[in-house]
């Protein structure tokens, strides 16, 4: 993955004005679990049904191991969204299902803890991720799917320049029910035409 490692001093970081995206580590468990627990009612209606051990330490270890494996294979890169001012974890964002060859595409997903929602932080995080995906990662296309009723997510994607391409019927099972999703996409050429968002990529 571009000469970077999942662990160690050369671990990938994407730095913006208010937030930095960084790779999750095993030691992030307590803060991550606390934020997710406090935000459960806020998040559950937009996510797959939480497992009974969703917030347990053992599950977090397995999650980090899966992140590391996806990173090593080049199929996905997870990030925590961290506030520059305090260093607190505010949410998470990732690019997954990375396909090379004739596709050169990836899918993004994200979540924001309830205390930090509505501050424009996710918009900055999406911009940082897009800059990395269309820069060093050299992808051609980014996709995102969101439930039609998720107005916050729709605003984030549209402000970031994503175009709604259609409706995916009964696309994902969210909180126990199969849900339709809007498909959004952003192309590398469209992103570069918009101009740089002024974010910095550090390793």
N, CA and C atoms as a LAMMPS dump frame, in Angstrom:
ITEM: TIMESTEP
0
ITEM: NUMBER OF ATOMS
609
ITEM: BOX BOUNDS ff ff ff
-5.0000000000000000e+02 5.0000000000000000e+02
-5.0000000000000000e+02 5.0000000000000000e+02
-5.0000000000000000e+02 5.0000000000000000e+02
ITEM: ATOMS id mol type element x y z
1 1 1 N 0.848 -1.194 0
2 1 2 C 0 0 0
3 1 3 C 0.885 1.246 0
4 2 1 N 1.471 1.534 -1.154
5 2 2 C 2.258 2.744 -1.352
6 2 3 C 3.4 2.878 -0.363
7 3 1 N 3.952 1.75 0.069
8 3 2 C 5.106 1.782 0.948
9 3 3 C 4.799 2.101 2.393
10 4 1 N 3.536 2.205 2.753
11 4 2 C 3.151 2.495 4.125
12 4 3 C 2.773 1.204 4.829
13 5 1 N 2.89 1.197 6.147
14 5 2 C 2.507 0.018 6.913
15 5 3 C 1.308 0.345 7.789
16 6 1 N 0.585 -0.711 8.18
17 6 2 C -0.587 -0.505 9.03
18 6 3 C -0.176 -0.059 10.422
19 7 1 N 0.925 -0.614 10.914
20 7 2 C 1.417 -0.254 12.234
21 7 3 C 2.733 0.5 12.104
22 8 1 N 3.104 1.24 13.121
23 8 2 C 4.415 1.874 13.142
24 8 3 C 4.38 3.359 12.845
25 9 1 N 5.549 3.959 12.828
26 9 2 C 5.672 5.403 12.686
27 9 3 C 5.235 5.897 11.313
28 10 1 N 5.297 5.033 10.304
29 10 2 C 4.923 5.447 8.956
30 10 3 C 3.459 5.146 8.639
31 11 1 N 2.647 5.003 9.673
32 11 2 C 1.231 4.71 9.488
33 11 3 C 0.536 5.893 8.814
34 12 1 N -0.377 5.583 7.908
35 12 2 C -1.037 6.589 7.089
36 12 3 C -1.89 7.543 7.932
37 13 1 N -1.758 8.847 7.654
38 13 2 C -2.579 9.879 8.27
39 13 3 C -2.93 10.903 7.203
40 14 1 N -4.186 11.355 7.199
41 14 2 C -4.64 12.391 6.277
42 14 3 C -5.071 13.586 7.116
43 15 1 N -4.352 14.681 7.022
44 15 2 C -4.548 15.825 7.909
45 15 3 C -5.31 16.952 7.226
46 16 1 N -6.366 17.437 7.872
47 16 2 C -7.14 18.564 7.392
48 16 3 C -7.116 19.704 8.385
49 17 1 N -7.968 20.689 8.2
50 17 2 C -7.99 21.861 9.067
51 17 3 C -8.531 21.546 10.448
52 18 1 N -9.624 20.798 10.497
53 18 2 C -10.257 20.505 11.79
54 18 3 C -10.148 19.053 12.207
55 19 1 N -9.97 18.153 11.243
56 19 2 C -9.904 16.732 11.568
57 19 3 C -8.716 16.091 10.863
58 20 1 N -8.278 14.981 11.436
59 20 2 C -7.266 14.121 10.82
60 20 3 C -7.85 12.719 10.728
61 21 1 N -7.612 12.067 9.603
62 21 2 C -8.002 10.665 9.449
63 21 3 C -6.783 9.815 9.726
64 22 1 N -6.935 8.854 10.638
65 22 2 C -5.808 7.974 10.948
66 22 3 C -6.293 6.539 11.084
67 23 1 N -5.358 5.626 10.88
68 23 2 C -5.651 4.201 10.939
69 23 3 C -6.003 3.794 12.384
70 24 1 N -7.059 2.997 12.585
71 24 2 C -7.399 2.542 13.943
72 24 3 C -6.323 1.616 14.511
73 25 1 N -6.164 1.668 15.811
74 25 2 C -5.223 0.809 16.523
75 25 3 C -5.949 0.081 17.653
76 26 1 N -5.362 -1.007 18.115
77 26 2 C -5.978 -1.778 19.196
78 26 3 C -6.257 -0.902 20.41
79 27 1 N -5.345 0.031 20.704
80 27 2 C -5.487 0.89 21.873
81 27 3 C -6.606 1.907 21.79
82 28 1 N -7.285 2.011 20.645
83 28 2 C -8.404 2.947 20.501
84 28 3 C -9.707 2.374 21.055
85 29 1 N -9.663 1.144 21.535
86 29 2 C -10.902 0.456 21.888
87 29 3 C -11.774 1.244 22.86
88 30 1 N -11.239 1.66 23.992
89 30 2 C -12.065 2.273 25.037
90 30 3 C -12.796 3.509 24.515
91 31 1 N -12.079 4.389 23.839
92 31 2 C -12.697 5.621 23.357
93 31 3 C -13.699 5.327 22.241
94 32 1 N -13.332 4.43 21.327
95 32 2 C -14.236 4.052 20.244
96 32 3 C -15.525 3.45 20.789
97 33 1 N -15.4 2.498 21.704
98 33 2 C -16.577 1.831 22.257
99 33 3 C -17.453 2.805 23.026
100 34 1 N -16.841 3.716 23.765
101 34 2 C -17.609 4.696 24.526
102 34 3 C -18.421 5.598 23.605
103 35 1 N -17.81 6.078 22.534
104 35 2 C -18.519 6.946 21.596
105 35 3 C -19.641 6.199 20.897
106 36 1 N -19.364 4.978 20.45
107 36 2 C -20.396 4.192 19.793
108 36 3 C -21.549 3.89 20.754
109 37 1 N -21.231 3.588 21.998
110 37 2 C -22.27 3.275 22.985
111 37 3 C -23.162 4.498 23.221
112 38 1 N -22.55 5.66 23.386
113 38 2 C -23.324 6.887 23.621
114 38 3 C -24.151 7.288 22.405
115 39 1 N -23.732 6.847 21.229
116 39 2 C -24.393 7.249 19.985
117 39 3 C -25.298 6.161 19.417
118 40 1 N -25.534 5.122 20.172
119 40 2 C -26.22 3.944 19.627
120 40 3 C -27.575 4.288 19.018
121 41 1 N -28.432 4.989 19.737
122 41 2 C -29.758 5.313 19.215
123 41 3 C -29.662 6.168 17.96
124 42 1 N -28.662 7.012 17.891
125 42 2 C -28.442 7.902 16.76
126 42 3 C -27.99 7.131 15.522
127 43 1 N -27.2 6.063 15.715
128 43 2 C -26.569 5.352 14.608
129 43 3 C -27.336 4.128 14.116
130 44 1 N -28.025 3.442 15.016
131 44 2 C -28.555 2.114 14.683
132 44 3 C -29.489 2.108 13.472
133 45 1 N -30.28 3.158 13.295
134 45 2 C -31.241 3.134 12.193
135 45 3 C -30.59 3.238 10.822
136 46 1 N -29.27 3.549 10.794
137 46 2 C -28.567 3.683 9.513
138 46 3 C -27.527 2.584 9.295
139 47 1 N -27.44 1.633 10.197
140 47 2 C -26.368 0.638 10.136
141 47 3 C -26.936 -0.779 10.18
142 48 1 N -26.145 -1.781 9.739
143 48 2 C -26.553 -3.178 9.962
144 48 3 C -26.793 -3.42 11.449
145 49 1 N -27.7 -4.339 11.745
146 49 2 C -28.047 -4.618 13.142
147 49 3 C -26.795 -4.966 13.939
148 50 1 N -26.641 -4.333 15.087
149 50 2 C -25.469 -4.566 15.924
150 50 3 C -25.507 -5.973 16.511
151 51 1 N -24.362 -6.628 16.51
152 51 2 C -24.247 -7.938 17.146
153 51 3 C -24.308 -7.781 18.664
154 52 1 N -24.607 -8.88 19.352
155 52 2 C -24.714 -8.815 20.812
156 52 3 C -23.382 -8.44 21.46
157 53 1 N -22.276 -8.762 20.784
158 53 2 C -20.951 -8.447 21.319
159 53 3 C -20.304 -7.287 20.554
160 54 1 N -21.111 -6.454 19.919
161 54 2 C -20.632 -5.379 19.047
162 54 3 C -19.552 -4.518 19.692
163 55 1 N -19.734 -4.189 20.965
164 55 2 C -18.83 -3.246 21.627
165 55 3 C -17.847 -3.923 22.573
166 56 1 N -17.723 -5.24 22.488
167 56 2 C -16.788 -5.955 23.349
168 56 3 C -15.354 -5.811 22.846
169 57 1 N -14.403 -5.897 23.757
170 57 2 C -12.993 -5.736 23.389
171 57 3 C -12.539 -6.808 22.394
172 58 1 N -13.003 -8.048 22.574
173 58 2 C -12.609 -9.119 21.663
174 58 3 C -13.089 -8.834 20.244
175 59 1 N -14.285 -8.284 20.11
176 59 2 C -14.803 -7.938 18.79
177 59 3 C -13.992 -6.821 18.155
178 60 1 N -13.546 -5.879 18.978
179 60 2 C -12.705 -4.802 18.459
180 60 3 C -11.373 -5.351 17.938
181 61 1 N -10.797 -6.288 18.661
182 61 2 C -9.543 -6.892 18.2
183 61 3 C -9.74 -7.571 16.847
184 62 1 N -10.851 -8.3 16.695
185 62 2 C -11.137 -8.956 15.42
186 62 3 C -11.356 -7.926 14.314
187 63 1 N -11.997 -6.821 14.668
188 63 2 C -12.234 -5.755 13.698
189 63 3 C -10.911 -5.164 13.215
190 64 1 N -10.006 -4.876 14.147
191 64 2 C -8.7 -4.321 13.774
192 64 3 C -7.911 -5.32 12.929
193 65 1 N -8.009 -6.601 13.265
194 65 2 C -7.325 -7.626 12.468
195 65 3 C -7.875 -7.651 11.044
196 66 1 N -9.197 -7.538 10.903
197 66 2 C -9.795 -7.504 9.573
198 66 3 C -9.354 -6.253 8.811
199 67 1 N -9.312 -5.121 9.515
200 67 2 C -8.823 -3.89 8.889
201 67 3 C -7.405 -4.083 8.355
202 68 1 N -6.551 -4.695 9.175
203 68 2 C -5.155 -4.898 8.797
204 68 3 C -5.048 -5.797 7.569
205 69 1 N -5.869 -6.863 7.532
206 69 2 C -5.841 -7.779 6.402
207 69 3 C -6.307 -7.098 5.119
208 70 1 N -7.376 -6.307 5.206
209 70 2 C -7.87 -5.598 4.031
210 70 3 C -6.833 -4.591 3.538
211 71 1 N -6.189 -3.922 4.458
212 71 2 C -5.148 -2.956 4.109
213 71 3 C -3.994 -3.654 3.396
214 72 1 N -3.583 -4.803 3.93
215 72 2 C -2.465 -5.542 3.331
216 72 3 C -2.801 -6.045 1.933
217 73 1 N -4.059 -6.43 1.717
218 73 2 C -4.473 -6.925 0.403
219 73 3 C -4.764 -5.792 -0.581
220 74 1 N -4.876 -4.575 -0.06
221 74 2 C -5.191 -3.442 -0.921
222 74 3 C -6.65 -3.344 -1.283
223 75 1 N -7.53 -3.993 -0.498
224 75 2 C -8.961 -3.964 -0.8
225 75 3 C -9.736 -2.971 0.044
226 76 1 N -9.12 -2.435 1.089
227 76 2 C -9.82 -1.474 1.93
228 76 3 C -8.882 -0.728 2.856
229 77 1 N -9.275 0.498 3.192
230 77 2 C -8.501 1.309 4.126
231 77 3 C -9.469 1.967 5.107
232 78 1 N -9.365 1.648 6.403
233 78 2 C -10.232 2.244 7.406
234 78 3 C -9.542 3.441 8.073
235 79 1 N -10.336 4.393 8.503
236 79 2 C -9.805 5.533 9.248
237 79 3 C -10.736 5.874 10.413
238 80 1 N -10.145 6.362 11.485
239 80 2 C -10.898 7.063 12.504
240 80 3 C -10.83 8.549 12.184
241 81 1 N -11.913 9.251 12.463
242 81 2 C -11.944 10.706 12.313
243 81 3 C -11.615 11.303 13.673
244 82 1 N -10.502 12.035 13.744
245 82 2 C -9.999 12.549 15.016
246 82 3 C -9.98 14.073 14.979
247 83 1 N -10.452 14.703 16.036
248 83 2 C -10.445 16.162 16.108
249 83 3 C -9.023 16.665 16.313
250 84 1 N -8.595 17.605 15.489
251 84 2 C -7.244 18.154 15.634
252 84 3 C -7.062 18.894 16.951
253 85 1 N -8.094 19.57 17.404
254 85 2 C -7.985 20.408 18.596
255 85 3 C -7.781 19.585 19.868
256 86 1 N -8.506 18.475 19.984
257 86 2 C -8.487 17.704 21.225
258 86 3 C -7.887 16.307 21.086
259 87 1 N -7.791 15.795 19.868
260 87 2 C -7.341 14.424 19.664
261 87 3 C -8.426 13.391 19.903
262 88 1 N -9.662 13.838 20.156
263 88 2 C -10.767 12.916 20.431
264 88 3 C -11.268 12.258 19.151
265 89 1 N -11.701 11.012 19.276
266 89 2 C -12.315 10.307 18.152
267 89 3 C -13.732 10.842 17.973
268 90 1 N -14.072 11.25 16.742
269 90 2 C -15.391 11.792 16.45
270 90 3 C -16.229 10.851 15.599
271 91 1 N -15.582 9.926 14.879
272 91 2 C -16.319 9.028 14.006
273 91 3 C -15.368 8.151 13.214
274 92 1 N -15.867 7.621 12.116
275 92 2 C -15.042 6.77 11.275
276 92 3 C -15.429 6.906 9.816
277 93 1 N -14.484 6.622 8.933
278 93 2 C -14.725 6.659 7.489
279 93 3 C -13.78 5.657 6.84
280 94 1 N -14.22 5.046 5.757
281 94 2 C -13.377 4.037 5.116
282 94 3 C -13.64 4.011 3.626
283 95 1 N -12.678 3.492 2.893
284 95 2 C -12.89 3.127 1.497
285 95 3 C -12.684 1.614 1.421
286 96 1 N -13.653 0.92 0.871
287 96 2 C -13.601 -0.525 0.799
288 96 3 C -13.968 -1.031 -0.584
289 97 1 N -13.956 -2.345 -0.721
290 97 2 C -14.245 -2.985 -2.007
291 97 3 C -13.438 -2.323 -3.122
292 98 1 N -12.17 -2.053 -2.855
293 98 2 C -11.304 -1.435 -3.856
294 98 3 C -11.03 -2.445 -4.961
295 99 1 N -11.337 -2.049 -6.171
296 99 2 C -11.146 -2.919 -7.34
297 99 3 C -10.172 -2.256 -8.292
298 100 1 N -9.213 -3.027 -8.741
299 100 2 C -8.221 -2.516 -9.684
300 100 3 C -8.577 -2.979 -11.097
301 101 1 N -7.59 -3.187 -11.947
302 101 2 C -7.877 -3.617 -13.306
303 101 3 C -8.656 -2.564 -14.061
304 102 1 N -9.73 -2.994 -14.727
305 102 2 C -10.496 -2.062 -15.552
306 102 3 C -11.444 -1.193 -14.728
307 103 1 N -11.612 -1.487 -13.44
308 103 2 C -12.563 -0.738 -12.608
309 103 3 C -11.927 0.474 -11.926
310 104 1 N -10.833 0.253 -11.182
311 104 2 C -10.163 1.336 -10.45
312 104 3 C -11.174 2.131 -9.612
313 105 1 N -11.911 1.414 -8.774
314 105 2 C -12.988 2.053 -8.015
315 105 3 C -12.986 1.589 -6.571
316 106 1 N -13.719 2.296 -5.735
317 106 2 C -13.873 1.928 -4.335
318 106 3 C -15.19 2.467 -3.809
319 107 1 N -15.619 1.945 -2.66
320 107 2 C -16.86 2.374 -2.021
321 107 3 C -16.55 2.973 -0.659
322 108 1 N -17.149 4.105 -0.359
323 108 2 C -16.9 4.729 0.929
324 108 3 C -18.087 4.529 1.864
325 109 1 N -17.768 4.456 3.137
326 109 2 C -18.771 4.393 4.181
327 109 3 C -18.294 5.223 5.358
328 110 1 N -19.215 5.702 6.173
329 110 2 C -18.804 6.579 7.264
330 110 3 C -19.865 6.615 8.364
331 111 1 N -19.433 7.036 9.533
332 111 2 C -20.348 7.272 10.653
333 111 3 C -19.773 8.391 11.513
334 112 1 N -20.656 9.117 12.164
335 112 2 C -20.234 10.203 13.046
336 112 3 C -20.91 10.033 14.395
337 113 1 N -20.138 10.154 15.472
338 113 2 C -20.718 10.096 16.798
339 113 3 C -21.704 11.228 17.007
340 114 1 N -22.787 10.964 17.723
341 114 2 C -23.854 11.949 17.885
342 114 3 C -23.368 13.297 18.422
343 115 1 N -22.43 13.332 19.4
344 115 2 C -22.004 14.649 19.917
345 115 3 C -21.329 15.533 18.867
346 116 1 N -20.879 14.946 17.76
347 116 2 C -20.12 15.71 16.764
348 116 3 C -20.885 15.907 15.463
349 117 1 N -22.115 15.43 15.401
350 117 2 C -22.905 15.546 14.174
351 117 3 C -23.348 16.995 13.962
352 118 1 N -23.525 17.35 12.707
353 118 2 C -24.037 18.675 12.37
354 118 3 C -23.022 19.793 12.406
355 119 1 N -21.739 19.477 12.5
356 119 2 C -20.697 20.504 12.571
357 119 3 C -19.891 20.632 11.273
358 120 1 N -20.249 19.874 10.263
359 120 2 C -19.51 19.912 9.014
360 120 3 C -18.243 19.088 9.015
361 121 1 N -18.015 18.313 10.067
362 121 2 C -16.788 17.528 10.166
363 121 3 C -16.754 16.394 9.154
364 122 1 N -17.915 15.778 8.89
365 122 2 C -17.93 14.678 7.943
366 122 3 C -17.64 15.163 6.532
367 123 1 N -18.098 16.343 6.201
368 123 2 C -17.792 16.894 4.893
369 123 3 C -16.297 17.034 4.683
370 124 1 N -15.6 17.501 5.719
371 124 2 C -14.145 17.617 5.616
372 124 3 C -13.497 16.238 5.508
373 125 1 N -14.008 15.274 6.265
374 125 2 C -13.453 13.922 6.221
375 125 3 C -13.631 13.293 4.84
376 126 1 N -14.807 13.464 4.233
377 126 2 C -15.042 12.931 2.894
378 126 3 C -14.101 13.593 1.893
379 127 1 N -13.877 14.897 2.046
380 127 2 C -12.949 15.588 1.167
381 127 3 C -11.525 15.068 1.293
382 128 1 N -11.088 14.813 2.515
383 128 2 C -9.756 14.257 2.732
384 128 3 C -9.617 12.878 2.091
385 129 1 N -10.642 12.049 2.278
386 129 2 C -10.583 10.702 1.713
387 129 3 C -10.593 10.747 0.192
388 130 1 N -11.422 11.619 -0.376
389 130 2 C -11.47 11.736 -1.833
390 130 3 C -10.129 12.195 -2.382
391 131 1 N -9.495 13.148 -1.699
392 131 2 C -8.187 13.624 -2.158
393 131 3 C -7.17 12.485 -2.194
394 132 1 N -7.212 11.635 -1.186
395 132 2 C -6.283 10.513 -1.134
396 132 3 C -6.62 9.474 -2.204
397 133 1 N -7.91 9.174 -2.366
398 133 2 C -8.313 8.141 -3.325
399 133 3 C -8.011 8.555 -4.763
400 134 1 N -8.202 9.824 -5.075
401 134 2 C -7.962 10.286 -6.436
402 134 3 C -6.527 10.78 -6.645
403 135 1 N -5.754 10.823 -5.56
404 135 2 C -4.348 11.195 -5.651
405 135 3 C -3.474 9.964 -5.546
406 136 1 N -2.849 9.741 -4.378
407 136 2 C -1.923 8.607 -4.234
408 136 3 C -2.523 7.242 -4.559
409 137 1 N -3.807 7.043 -4.258
410 137 2 C -4.413 5.731 -4.501
411 137 3 C -4.779 5.53 -5.976
412 138 1 N -4.904 6.6 -6.714
413 138 2 C -5.128 6.574 -8.166
414 138 3 C -6.392 5.815 -8.571
415 139 1 N -7.457 6.032 -7.821
416 139 2 C -8.742 5.467 -8.23
417 139 3 C -9.396 6.372 -9.26
418 140 1 N -10.303 5.786 -10.037
419 140 2 C -11.038 6.538 -11.053
420 140 3 C -12.439 6.909 -10.577
421 141 1 N -12.995 6.094 -9.662
422 141 2 C -14.391 6.273 -9.279
423 141 3 C -14.59 5.926 -7.811
424 142 1 N -15.33 6.761 -7.101
425 142 2 C -15.746 6.493 -5.732
426 142 3 C -17.261 6.387 -5.702
427 143 1 N -17.767 5.384 -5.009
428 143 2 C -19.202 5.197 -4.869
429 143 3 C -19.597 5.275 -3.4
430 144 1 N -20.833 5.676 -3.164
431 144 2 C -21.394 5.682 -1.816
432 144 3 C -22.883 5.408 -1.932
433 145 1 N -23.43 4.688 -0.975
434 145 2 C -24.857 4.387 -0.967
435 145 3 C -25.457 4.889 0.331
436 146 1 N -26.633 5.482 0.237
437 146 2 C -27.286 5.945 1.469
438 146 3 C -28.794 5.765 1.36
439 147 1 N -29.419 5.538 2.498
440 147 2 C -30.864 5.372 2.579
441 147 3 C -31.534 6.698 2.201
442 148 1 N -32.58 6.672 1.375
443 148 2 C -33.22 7.921 0.936
444 148 3 C -33.643 8.844 2.078
445 149 1 N -33.963 8.296 3.234
446 149 2 C -34.371 9.137 4.35
447 149 3 C -33.231 9.735 5.141
448 150 1 N -32.001 9.396 4.808
449 150 2 C -30.846 9.893 5.552
450 150 3 C -30.399 11.228 4.956
451 151 1 N -31.079 12.283 5.34
452 151 2 C -30.839 13.596 4.736
453 151 3 C -29.458 14.132 5.051
454 152 1 N -28.947 13.837 6.244
455 152 2 C -27.602 14.297 6.588
456 152 3 C -26.576 13.722 5.616
457 153 1 N -26.675 12.415 5.362
458 153 2 C -25.719 11.759 4.475
459 153 3 C -25.847 12.278 3.05
460 154 1 N -27.067 12.49 2.601
461 154 2 C -27.282 13.035 1.263
462 154 3 C -26.62 14.397 1.128
463 155 1 N -26.775 15.251 2.131
464 155 2 C -26.159 16.588 2.081
465 155 3 C -24.644 16.483 2.028
466 156 1 N -24.077 15.58 2.836
467 156 2 C -22.622 15.409 2.842
468 156 3 C -22.119 15.032 1.455
469 157 1 N -22.755 14.047 0.839
470 157 2 C -22.298 13.558 -0.455
471 157 3 C -22.473 14.602 -1.549
472 158 1 N -23.613 15.267 -1.563
473 158 2 C -23.851 16.24 -2.617
474 158 3 C -22.951 17.459 -2.472
475 159 1 N -22.684 17.889 -1.249
476 159 2 C -21.754 19.008 -1.05
477 159 3 C -20.335 18.63 -1.447
478 160 1 N -20.002 17.329 -1.354
479 160 2 C -18.674 16.869 -1.74
480 160 3 C -18.551 16.641 -3.246
481 161 1 N -19.645 16.862 -3.986
482 161 2 C -19.591 16.748 -5.434
483 161 3 C -20.07 15.434 -5.997
484 162 1 N -20.578 14.53 -5.146
485 162 2 C -21.089 13.254 -5.63
486 162 3 C -22.407 13.466 -6.384
487 163 1 N -22.624 12.651 -7.406
488 163 2 C -23.837 12.705 -8.219
489 163 3 C -24.702 11.481 -7.936
490 164 1 N -26.004 11.708 -7.742
491 164 2 C -26.914 10.584 -7.557
492 164 3 C -27.142 9.912 -8.902
493 165 1 N -26.867 8.603 -8.956
494 165 2 C -26.953 7.879 -10.224
495 165 3 C -28.173 6.971 -10.323
496 166 1 N -28.82 6.676 -9.208
497 166 2 C -29.988 5.822 -9.288
498 166 3 C -30.39 5.277 -7.939
499 167 1 N -31.364 4.398 -7.955
500 167 2 C -31.884 3.768 -6.748
501 167 3 C -31.564 2.289 -6.784
502 168 1 N -30.917 1.807 -5.727
503 168 2 C -30.62 0.387 -5.576
504 168 3 C -31.708 -0.222 -4.698
505 169 1 N -32.569 -1.033 -5.289
506 169 2 C -33.711 -1.562 -4.551
507 169 3 C -33.292 -2.656 -3.583
508 170 1 N -33.813 -2.576 -2.356
509 170 2 C -33.569 -3.601 -1.34
510 170 3 C -32.091 -3.974 -1.297
511 171 1 N -31.24 -2.959 -1.189
512 171 2 C -29.8 -3.111 -1.42
513 171 3 C -29.049 -3.691 -0.225
514 172 1 N -29.309 -3.166 0.964
515 172 2 C -28.595 -3.623 2.159
516 172 3 C -29.581 -3.845 3.294
517 173 1 N -29.239 -4.815 4.148
518 173 2 C -30.081 -5.079 5.313
519 173 3 C -29.615 -4.185 6.46
520 174 1 N -30.387 -3.169 6.75
521 174 2 C -30.041 -2.155 7.735
522 174 3 C -30.966 -2.289 8.937
523 175 1 N -30.373 -2.427 10.106
524 175 2 C -31.121 -2.567 11.36
525 175 3 C -32.22 -3.626 11.237
526 176 1 N -31.902 -4.707 10.522
527 176 2 C -32.816 -5.841 10.432
528 176 3 C -33.753 -5.84 9.239
529 177 1 N -33.808 -4.743 8.466
530 177 2 C -34.725 -4.661 7.33
531 177 3 C -33.964 -4.345 6.041
532 178 1 N -34.399 -4.965 4.926
533 178 2 C -33.798 -4.65 3.631
534 178 3 C -34.244 -3.264 3.208
535 179 1 N -33.26 -2.43 2.885
536 179 2 C -33.553 -1.03 2.595
537 179 3 C -33.085 -0.651 1.195
538 180 1 N -33.911 0.161 0.511
539 180 2 C -33.47 0.794 -0.724
540 180 3 C -32.359 1.799 -0.398
541 181 1 N -31.469 2.015 -1.349
542 181 2 C -30.4 3.003 -1.183
543 181 3 C -30.234 3.805 -2.467
544 182 1 N -29.946 5.087 -2.305
545 182 2 C -29.488 5.869 -3.443
546 182 3 C -28.023 5.529 -3.698
547 183 1 N -27.664 5.419 -4.97
548 183 2 C -26.264 5.253 -5.351
549 183 3 C -25.71 6.603 -5.78
550 184 1 N -24.631 7.005 -5.126
551 184 2 C -23.914 8.23 -5.479
552 184 3 C -22.527 7.86 -5.986
553 185 1 N -21.975 8.694 -6.852
554 185 2 C -20.618 8.444 -7.352
555 185 3 C -19.917 9.766 -7.647
556 186 1 N -18.601 9.735 -7.517
557 186 2 C -17.733 10.859 -7.857
558 186 3 C -16.587 10.31 -8.685
559 187 1 N -16.315 10.934 -9.829
560 187 2 C -15.246 10.51 -10.714
561 187 3 C -14.01 11.365 -10.519
562 188 1 N -12.864 10.783 -10.804
563 188 2 C -11.6 11.499 -10.608
564 188 3 C -11.591 12.813 -11.383
565 189 1 N -12.037 12.789 -12.64
566 189 2 C -12.046 14.005 -13.448
567 189 3 C -12.932 15.082 -12.851
568 190 1 N -14.098 14.677 -12.322
569 190 2 C -14.994 15.631 -11.678
570 190 3 C -14.35 16.233 -10.439
571 191 1 N -13.686 15.379 -9.662
572 191 2 C -13.038 15.858 -8.452
573 191 3 C -11.948 16.877 -8.784
574 192 1 N -11.104 16.557 -9.74
575 192 2 C -10.018 17.471 -10.081
576 192 3 C -10.542 18.76 -10.702
577 193 1 N -11.667 18.696 -11.405
578 193 2 C -12.272 19.901 -11.958
579 193 3 C -12.764 20.835 -10.861
580 194 1 N -13.167 20.256 -9.717
581 194 2 C -13.633 21.061 -8.589
582 194 3 C -12.491 21.824 -7.931
583 195 1 N -11.262 21.343 -8.117
584 195 2 C -10.111 21.986 -7.501
585 195 3 C -9.794 21.376 -6.15
586 196 1 N -8.59 21.603 -5.683
587 196 2 C -8.14 21.052 -4.41
588 196 3 C -8.903 21.665 -3.253
589 197 1 N -9.176 20.832 -2.225
590 197 2 C -9.82 21.323 -1.012
591 197 3 C -8.805 21.785 0.033
592 198 1 N -7.547 21.797 -0.323
593 198 2 C -6.544 22.338 0.589
594 198 3 C -6.132 21.411 1.695
595 199 1 N -6.446 20.098 1.588
596 199 2 C -6.065 19.159 2.633
597 199 3 C -4.647 18.651 2.38
598 200 1 N -3.992 18.183 3.453
599 200 2 C -2.629 17.667 3.357
600 200 3 C -2.616 16.189 3.693
601 201 1 N -1.783 15.43 3.003
602 201 2 C -1.609 14.005 3.27
603 201 3 C -0.26 13.784 3.896
604 202 1 N -0.236 13.226 5.111
605 202 2 C 1.016 12.975 5.818
606 202 3 C 1.19 11.482 6.017
607 203 1 N 2.42 11.03 6.033
608 203 2 C 2.688 9.62 6.358
609 203 3 C 3.648 9.561 7.526
